């Protein structure tokens, strides 16, 4: 009579180890994303608005400018997802080789446990707890791996998409200053050129118009040097309430290319509604 020895099923990773892997993966991916952000800022591919200026809304990372901006924003999300997946998987596989990178990416995407900042930490405690459970009982029960070379190619391609878009769309709203109690009032939008080259503005238009807000000089050409600001004066009728979300459509030349971009800003119409 012979006996057959079956290989014992390795238990799922412990709660503490899984929680540590999520936190360490988030931190490592966050550091990598920060390095990429600094590089992008140095080449003029991205900028930001000070939190002390709530009227200067930039819809981080890039304002809505159609399909191209949608692709760039999606690339930012995918870049954070790849970095977080690789970092978390790297830590988990130190003790648990049976692990699914594909399922982990799905979990991180659905729970929002990614090193991205948009007003507050994405995911939060609830996303963290859901990810913790799914990794133990779903991700750790399947085996597939994202090769390091493939991950590097993904990062390079996504960073390229983001960089090209950012360099060619360098205008950012940095402040909105309002003054005047008589009708109409005045609002000055401060637009910053983050590029390392000058931008030649051919014209601008404010949306929505509807007879509410108008640029003082809509067709005036302007030259915005690298790293400097341009003031756009608007007339804003008083007597209303609340705030109005504006889109300033700018036509410009940069690197010899004729492009257009929308820079957003919030303008107060009077007292709160």
C-alpha positions as CSV (number, residue, x, y, z in Angstrom):
1,X,0.0,0.0,0.0
2,X,1.4,3.3,-1.0
3,X,0.5,6.8,0.1
4,X,0.4,9.9,-2.0
5,X,1.6,13.2,-0.6
6,X,-0.3,16.2,-1.8
7,X,1.3,19.6,-1.8
8,X,-0.3,21.7,0.9
9,X,-2.2,24.8,-0.4
10,X,-0.3,27.8,0.8
11,X,-2.6,30.0,3.0
12,X,-3.7,33.4,1.9
13,X,-1.4,36.3,3.0
14,X,-2.2,37.6,6.5
15,X,-4.2,40.7,7.2
16,X,-1.1,42.6,8.5
17,X,1.1,41.6,5.6
18,X,-1.6,42.5,3.0
19,X,-2.2,45.9,4.7
20,X,1.5,46.5,4.8
21,X,1.9,45.7,1.1
22,X,-0.9,48.1,0.2
23,X,0.6,50.9,2.2
24,X,4.2,50.3,1.0
25,X,3.0,49.9,-2.6
26,X,1.1,53.1,-2.4
27,X,4.1,54.9,-0.8
28,X,6.6,53.6,-3.4
29,X,4.3,54.4,-6.3
30,X,3.7,57.8,-4.8
31,X,7.4,58.6,-4.6
32,X,7.8,57.4,-8.2
33,X,4.9,59.6,-9.3
34,X,6.3,62.6,-7.5
35,X,9.6,62.2,-9.3
36,X,7.8,62.0,-12.6
37,X,5.8,65.1,-11.6
38,X,8.9,67.1,-10.8
39,X,10.4,66.1,-14.2
40,X,7.2,67.2,-15.9
41,X,7.2,70.5,-14.1
42,X,10.8,71.1,-15.0
43,X,10.1,70.7,-18.7
44,X,6.9,72.7,-18.5
45,X,4.5,69.8,-19.0
46,X,2.4,70.4,-15.9
47,X,1.7,73.1,-13.3
48,X,-0.6,73.7,-10.4
49,X,-2.7,76.3,-8.6
50,X,-2.1,77.3,-5.0
51,X,-4.8,75.9,-2.7
52,X,-5.2,79.5,-1.4
53,X,-6.8,80.5,-4.7
54,X,-10.1,78.5,-4.8
55,X,-11.3,80.4,-7.8
56,X,-8.5,79.2,-10.0
57,X,-9.9,75.8,-10.9
58,X,-7.6,73.6,-13.1
59,X,-9.4,70.2,-12.8
60,X,-6.1,68.5,-12.1
61,X,-4.2,67.1,-13.8
62,X,-5.5,68.8,-17.1
63,X,-8.6,70.9,-17.8
64,X,-11.1,69.5,-20.3
65,X,-9.9,70.3,-23.8
66,X,-11.6,67.5,-25.8
67,X,-10.3,64.0,-26.6
68,X,-6.7,65.0,-26.4
69,X,-7.0,66.1,-22.8
70,X,-9.1,63.1,-22.0
71,X,-6.3,60.8,-23.3
72,X,-3.8,62.7,-21.2
73,X,-5.9,62.5,-18.0
74,X,-6.5,58.8,-18.6
75,X,-2.8,58.3,-19.2
76,X,-2.2,59.9,-15.7
77,X,-4.6,57.5,-14.2
78,X,-3.1,54.5,-15.9
79,X,0.4,55.6,-15.0
80,X,-0.5,55.7,-11.3
81,X,-2.2,52.3,-11.7
82,X,0.8,50.7,-13.2
83,X,3.2,52.1,-10.6
84,X,0.9,51.1,-7.7
85,X,0.4,47.6,-9.2
86,X,4.1,46.9,-9.7
87,X,5.1,48.3,-6.3
88,X,2.4,46.4,-4.4
89,X,3.1,43.1,-6.3
90,X,6.8,43.5,-5.7
91,X,6.3,43.6,-1.9
92,X,3.7,40.8,-1.8
93,X,5.9,38.4,-3.8
94,X,8.6,38.7,-1.2
95,X,6.6,36.0,0.7
96,X,3.7,35.0,-1.6
97,X,4.7,34.0,-5.1
98,X,1.1,33.0,-6.0
99,X,-0.3,36.4,-6.8
100,X,-2.2,38.0,-9.7
101,X,-1.0,41.3,-11.0
102,X,-4.0,41.6,-13.3
103,X,-6.5,41.1,-10.6
104,X,-4.5,43.5,-8.3
105,X,-4.7,46.2,-11.0
106,X,-8.5,45.7,-11.1
107,X,-8.8,46.0,-7.4
108,X,-6.7,49.1,-7.1
109,X,-8.6,50.7,-10.0
110,X,-12.1,50.0,-8.6
111,X,-11.2,50.9,-5.0
112,X,-9.3,54.0,-5.9
113,X,-6.3,53.1,-3.8
114,X,-3.9,54.9,-6.1
115,X,-1.2,57.6,-5.4
116,X,-3.3,60.4,-7.0
117,X,-4.4,63.6,-5.4
118,X,-7.7,65.3,-6.4
119,X,-9.0,67.4,-3.5
120,X,-8.6,64.6,-1.0
121,X,-6.9,61.2,-1.0
122,X,-8.5,58.9,-3.5
123,X,-9.9,55.6,-2.1
124,X,-9.7,56.5,1.5
125,X,-10.3,54.1,4.4
126,X,-13.2,52.4,2.8
127,X,-11.3,51.7,-0.4
128,X,-8.4,50.5,1.6
129,X,-10.5,48.0,3.5
130,X,-12.2,46.7,0.4
131,X,-8.9,46.3,-1.3
132,X,-7.6,44.4,1.7
133,X,-10.3,41.8,1.6
134,X,-10.2,41.4,-2.2
135,X,-6.4,40.9,-2.3
136,X,-6.6,38.2,0.4
137,X,-9.5,36.2,-1.0
138,X,-9.4,36.9,-4.8
139,X,-6.0,38.3,-5.9
140,X,-3.9,35.8,-4.0
141,X,-5.8,32.8,-5.4
142,X,-4.6,33.3,-9.0
143,X,-1.2,33.5,-10.6
144,X,-0.2,35.9,-13.3
145,X,2.6,38.5,-13.5
146,X,3.3,41.7,-15.3
147,X,6.9,41.4,-16.7
148,X,9.2,44.2,-15.6
149,X,10.1,45.1,-19.2
150,X,6.4,45.4,-20.2
151,X,5.8,47.6,-17.2
152,X,8.7,49.8,-18.1
153,X,7.3,50.2,-21.7
154,X,3.9,51.1,-20.3
155,X,5.4,53.7,-18.0
156,X,7.5,55.2,-20.9
157,X,4.5,55.4,-23.3
158,X,2.1,56.8,-20.8
159,X,4.7,59.4,-19.6
160,X,5.3,60.3,-23.3
161,X,1.6,60.9,-23.9
162,X,1.3,63.1,-20.8
163,X,4.5,65.0,-21.6
164,X,3.6,65.8,-25.2
165,X,0.1,67.0,-24.3
166,X,1.4,69.1,-21.3
167,X,4.2,70.7,-23.3
168,X,1.8,71.7,-26.1
169,X,-0.9,73.0,-23.7
170,X,1.2,75.1,-21.2
171,X,-1.4,77.7,-20.1
172,X,-2.8,77.5,-16.5
173,X,-5.1,79.6,-14.4
174,X,-3.3,80.7,-11.3
175,X,-5.6,83.4,-9.8
176,X,-8.9,85.3,-10.3
177,X,-9.1,88.8,-8.8
178,X,-12.4,90.6,-8.7
179,X,-13.1,94.3,-7.9
180,X,-15.7,97.0,-8.2
181,X,-19.0,97.4,-6.6
182,X,-20.7,99.3,-9.4
183,X,-22.3,97.6,-12.3
184,X,-20.7,96.0,-14.2
185,X,-17.9,94.6,-12.0
186,X,-14.4,93.7,-13.1
187,X,-12.6,90.3,-12.9
188,X,-9.0,89.7,-13.8
189,X,-7.9,86.2,-14.6
190,X,-4.2,85.5,-14.2
191,X,-3.0,82.9,-16.8
192,X,0.5,81.4,-16.4
193,X,2.7,80.0,-19.1
194,X,4.4,76.9,-17.7
195,X,6.3,76.2,-20.9
196,X,10.1,76.8,-21.3
197,X,9.4,78.7,-24.5
198,X,7.2,81.8,-25.1
199,X,3.6,81.5,-26.2
200,X,2.1,83.9,-28.8
201,X,-1.6,84.4,-28.1
202,X,-3.7,85.0,-31.3
203,X,-7.0,85.6,-29.6
204,X,-9.4,84.5,-26.9
205,X,-13.1,84.0,-26.2
206,X,-15.0,83.5,-23.0
207,X,-17.6,80.8,-22.6
208,X,-20.4,81.1,-21.6
209,X,-21.1,84.5,-23.1
210,X,-24.9,84.9,-22.9
211,X,-24.3,88.6,-22.4
212,X,-23.0,87.9,-18.9
213,X,-19.2,87.9,-19.1
214,X,-17.1,89.5,-21.8
215,X,-13.4,89.9,-22.3
216,X,-12.4,93.5,-22.4
217,X,-10.1,93.0,-25.4
218,X,-11.0,89.7,-27.0
219,X,-8.9,90.0,-30.2
220,X,-5.7,91.5,-28.7
221,X,-2.6,89.5,-29.5
222,X,-0.2,88.9,-26.7
223,X,3.2,87.4,-26.1
224,X,3.6,85.4,-22.9
225,X,7.2,84.8,-22.0
226,X,8.3,81.5,-20.5
227,X,7.3,81.2,-16.8
228,X,5.4,84.5,-16.8
229,X,1.7,85.5,-16.4
230,X,-0.8,87.2,-18.6
231,X,-3.8,89.2,-17.2
232,X,-7.2,88.8,-18.9
233,X,-9.7,91.4,-17.8
234,X,-13.4,90.6,-17.9
235,X,-16.6,92.6,-17.3
236,X,-19.0,90.9,-14.9
237,X,-22.5,92.3,-14.3
238,X,-23.4,92.6,-10.7
239,X,-26.7,91.8,-9.1
240,X,-26.7,88.0,-9.4
241,X,-25.7,85.4,-6.9
242,X,-23.3,82.4,-6.7
243,X,-20.4,81.7,-8.9
244,X,-20.0,81.1,-12.7
245,X,-17.7,78.6,-14.2
246,X,-15.9,80.1,-17.2
247,X,-13.9,78.6,-20.0
248,X,-11.4,81.0,-21.6
249,X,-10.7,79.6,-25.1
250,X,-7.2,80.7,-26.1
251,X,-5.8,80.5,-29.6
252,X,-2.0,80.5,-29.6
253,X,1.3,79.4,-31.2
254,X,3.9,77.4,-29.4
255,X,6.9,75.6,-31.0
256,X,5.6,77.0,-34.3
257,X,2.3,75.1,-34.0
258,X,-1.1,76.8,-34.1
259,X,-3.1,75.3,-31.2
260,X,-6.0,76.2,-28.9
261,X,-6.7,75.5,-25.2
262,X,-9.4,76.2,-22.6
263,X,-8.4,77.6,-19.2
264,X,-11.1,77.4,-16.6
265,X,-11.8,79.9,-13.8
266,X,-14.6,80.6,-11.2
267,X,-16.1,84.1,-11.2
268,X,-18.3,85.4,-8.5
269,X,-21.6,87.0,-9.6
270,X,-22.3,88.5,-6.2
271,X,-23.4,87.2,-2.8
272,X,-23.8,83.4,-2.2
273,X,-27.2,82.0,-3.4
